[in-house]
Amino acid sequence: MAKKEELDEETLAFIQWCIEVERFLVAGGATVKEAQDHIEEQAEWFTDQYYNDLTPEEAAKEALA
């Protein structure tokens, strides 16, 4: 059986940030599946937004624009 990989704090923080972005995308009219697919397809862009210190709400607004 494979050993479970431990995620570092920074990765966990980014995942939590993406979960919040997803909520704002859904509030903006996307389905959960659409929001998840968009975050996955644009992972590099969202990573940049995270490291540019955008809030999840700001990143979702930019993505919906």
C-alpha positions, 0 to 999 in steps of 0.5 A: 500500500502506498504511503500517504503524502503529507502536504506542507502548510503552504500547499494546504493554504493554497488549496483552502484559498482555491476552495474559497475561490470556488465558492465565489465562482459559484456565487457568481453563477458557475456550477460547482463542476464548472468552477472546479474545472475552471480552477483546474484548467487555469491552475497556473493563473490562479497560482499567480493570483494567490502569490500576488496576494489577491483575495479569493473574492478578487481572484473570482471576480477577475476570473468571471470578468 
